[in-house]
Amino acid sequence: MKRLRPISFAQVEIDDEFWSKRQQTNRTATLPHLFEELERAGNIPNLRLAAEGKREGYQGPVYMDSDLYKALEAAAYVLKRYPDDPIRVKVDEVIDILERAQQPDGYLNSYFQVVAPDKRWSNLRDWHELYCAGHLIEAAVAHYHATGSERLLNIARRFADYIDSVFGAGKRLGYCGHPEIELALFRLYEATGETRYTQLAEFFLLNRGRKIFAQEHNTPLEEYDGAIWQDNLPLLEHREIVGHAVRAAYLFAGATDLAAYTDDDALRERLLQMLLRVWDNTINKRRYITGGIGNEPKHEGFTADYELPNRTAYQETCASIALIFWAHRLGRLLGEARFYDALERALYNGALAGISLDGKRFFYVNPLESDGTHHRKAWYGCACCPPNIARLLASLGDYIYAQSDDALYVNLYIGGRVRVELGGKPLTLEARTGYPWQESVALRVVESAAGRFKLMLRLPAWCDAPELRLNGEPIAVRRVDGYAVIEREWAAGDAVELRLPMPPVLMEAHPRVEADRWQVALQRGPVVYCLEETDQPAPLTHLAVRRDHPLHSIWEPELLNGVVVVEGMAELLEDDAAWGDALYRPLRERSLKPFRAIPYYAWDHRRPCPMRVWVQGV
Amino acid sequence: MKRLRPISFAQVEIDDEFWSKRQQTNRTATLPHLFEELERAGNIPNLRLAAEGKREGYQGPVYMDSDLYKALEAAAYVLKRYPDDPIRVKVDEVIDILERAQQPDGYLNSYFQVVAPDKRWSNLRDWHELYCAGHLIEAAVAHYHATGSERLLNIARRFADYIDSVFGAGKRLGYCGHPEIELALFRLYEATGETRYTQLAEFFLLNRGRKIFAQEHNTPLEEYDGAIWQDNLPLLEHREIVGHAVRAAYLFAGATDLAAYTDDDALRERLLQMLLRVWDNTINKRRYITGGIGNEPKHEGFTADYELPNRTAYQETCASIALIFWAHRLGRLLGEARFYDALERALYNGALAGISLDGKRFFYVNPLESDGTHHRKAWYGCACCPPNIARLLASLGDYIYAQSDDALYVNLYIGGRVRVELGGKPLTLEARTGYPWQESVALRVVESAAGRFKLMLRLPAWCDAPELRLNGEPIAVRRVDGYAVIEREWAAGDAVELRLPMPPVLMEAHPRVEADRWQVALQRGPVVYCLEETDQPAPLTHLAVRRDHPLHSIWEPELLNGVVVVEGMAELLEDDAAWGDALYRPLRERSLKPFRAIPYYAWDHRRPCPMRVWVQGV
């Protein structure tokens, strides 16, 4: 069933106009910033306290360790390409602390060691112990892949083995209020080959929905919903994405891993039915055009189909990232381009908006409309998003390529090189592109001993008329599962050019989305745009996009680190002075002036002002 | 100062395609219905209890008498033209009861006589005693004018004299939480010439704002607002219309009477400054396009400038009527057409919507948008609106004409005859028109001994290009204060034709009205339209008016007792089935289909369905 094998960041060298800059900033600005904040806010000091056996001085919420682990994971990816990066010192220091802090039985959690040793596993619903363990494991696997060192991996394995001794069939029934450990255990399996870890993940996944949190908190079952924690239904019975958005997408990502790794065909079949049902619900009814999920602040999650308000949109940065994780796993498992369409939308928009261009400020919440008061911050009391976006950017190489026995899949168009073995033979492919600003992607076989294989190029759903050239000659586009397939004997020097025409386009939402009715959004290629008031000839409230005027793309190299802006004609409401006293009047012809849209990911970098993704369209 | 003298219903005979039907229904259906309900609900039985000295059995809220008095007033107007109408029996019966119920000191209020004799005047803020007295007085004056009988007038005078013995300079400081008595006392003065009544009205008016309700209810002054009762400021200091909408407009109508009748020029000047300031605020910032006022349900009143939501619009029927009263008085006082523009808008739209075509069902609340669940009812626990609209319709003759020493003013275009003395000489004018459906108004001098005088024809603000003919020849329109002035020696047989072109027009609201932004409303002549879903090719949520397509008027004699409907082209959102699964897509060309709008006053007469006055305009 598992059609594609991952090609990891370790095999991919990114050399890309758009992304290399972001990765560079991530390494030189974001990572130092993260570790500075992790010292200041207490995340690292908490673990030092644990290492020293202290019982007081703990700072912050119960899940502080997890933010450090995500930063550690980000740092690990960086160390693969930059082994001498100064962050290595910090990483090694933290590993020292973790080694000293880990308890003899393998348990490791600064909150429970410093503050509440007697409370271990007593509130699985809220206290994030397994969640923190999951992030330790993910960091450890990344560190192992990046450096070859098993120090952190051994810490993670000891903890995982201890967890395995507590939970499981015939042991304790339990699962974490915040899914994450499931994903992590599959990664630990990938690194170690130990099936105990996939079995434990399966246990956590398939028991979810047994409403253990009701019992844990003495909630009468008739008053217990459990949807926030996806504990309302057995995993296989979910039909819609519900509850907390990050938890939901992490859960279904883990469930996708289970579908990939299980030997039980019937289980895989049922898992896939459920996953595709919930995926379709997510994508077709509950996702913002910017690719993110979670429409309401109260539970950081979902309410109802088509309920997608813009000003109060939650679209947590972590939720966009979580959706990327899930999409990646479904794409790998099923080999269909549509999952990478979703991944790309979340990556270039909802997720990327989460971090400032200078890498030091972050959105937790990503609304699609702002009155000018919503801004990125250097840190948060709940600082899950900053290190999460850092690890995503650092591991971007994981998401670009995949392979099967006879095919190399190109899922994202990002410049650089990939080195793989296909059918046991080495293959090096180079990509050069100005994506997402430019339409052309040039792929060149640098080295190939692989002979005949398929090159599978994702044809983005946003692109109407992709064009292909092979060694300079136009060729027909043969589509399979959303990919253009070119199957031939490949030789070094073979060149493919994929052109993805990306005119700026006005988008509309399903009429059931009340918040977007009679409005339009702008998209060009994978990039969703927004209007900031500072660029406009009138307040955003007074401006409507004229649908009958053409849109233009303009490359602005000096603006926002270089962006393509989109311009068109807006119809303007008169201001107070021009209106005079009347409250109502016969409709007048309105003046037209150009408006300018910038990529959504780049908003809130200039003077604070109102912003909208969806704008009245007339 | 008082430029115009009223011409009362008693001098006007209405014979009009549009209004005669409504008056006929009012007489034959509404009045019997009202008195039936007033028996059933307890209003008349309560007074019987009082007449019999009973102390129990009272039904309904404290202000039950007032609803009966308004019905009595409506019946009185009817008796002028139809002295043998069966309603006379009921009217006389009620007068009998009132005579018997009135206490020796003149006091008359069923609630306080039956339920709480010891509570008289103890809660002026909430208990409506002076309000009920006011409606008794208005009914009595109408009955006196209509029938010549002084029976009811004497009851009212006895009560007024008693009130005058309680309240006033050197007596008790007080005023009613619900203004009304002020208006009534000026009418009583008009009928009797007794200046004591205007002095008492002046006392109530000019002391308002002394925050007596704070003391009455032990509210600390720093916690007391008083705006609901217009007790937040001294009368002369008001700048905006605030609080309960009906109370506000009744208060300012009374204040306008004071400006008309006072001999104190400085007071009149200050009153007029305040009144015009508040009027402008009302009309330019706080009134619905349908002519009514009061944007919020909680206090049945006002919130802030430009805050005019449609679905939750309150626009109480009584508030439209109250605005008509105020506009009428300002128009009479200042002789400017703009006040009658406001009166006409409220009359043909906000107020008229308050009563069903069959005269037996009533709106209390008149929203500008409905999901299909808001319907007229036969009666209300607080039944202020049904008899209020009945007395307005019955007294319509009061609003059409006015006069000065040398001019006859035509303020509303309603067919019929008016007989006046102008400079002591008789004049009879006849009007024939298909207004508001047809553009032409034909006026003919039937009899004139008045010689030279000015005929002043209101030029509605909605009309761009009025045309005038005198005895068949086109003449130039000379405008003064919003009127076309024709001054000449008039003789019997002289004919004037006023043509008021009334193409259907798309209207827009001031951009600060967020609820109406990018929307349009339809208006034709004085009639504001709405769309009911039953007439449309798609749900109202899926329909936008195309601004670039022409509108058409069509006379539909069988529809809703005969209306002109307006048709145009709508752009339609696709329905679910046509959309398929996608949540977002490139904007497509949308299909166009005709929509149909009906007069707002006639909505909710067919199958229950959504309705909107403001519709998306593209």
Interface residues (C-beta under 8 A of the other chain):
Chain A: D280 I283 N284 K285 R287 I289 Y306 V505 L506 M507 E508 A509 H510 P511 R512 V513 E514 R517 W518 V520 A521 T541 H542 A544 R547 L573 E574 D575 D576 W579 D581 A582 L583 Y584 R585 P586 L587 R588 Q616 G617 V618
Chain B: D280 I283 N284 K285 R287 I289 Y306 V505 L506 M507 E508 A509 H510 P511 R512 V513 E514 R517 W518 V520 A521 T541 H542 A544 R547 L573 E574 D575 D576 W579 D581 A582 L583 Y584 R585 P586 L587 R588 Q616 G617 V618
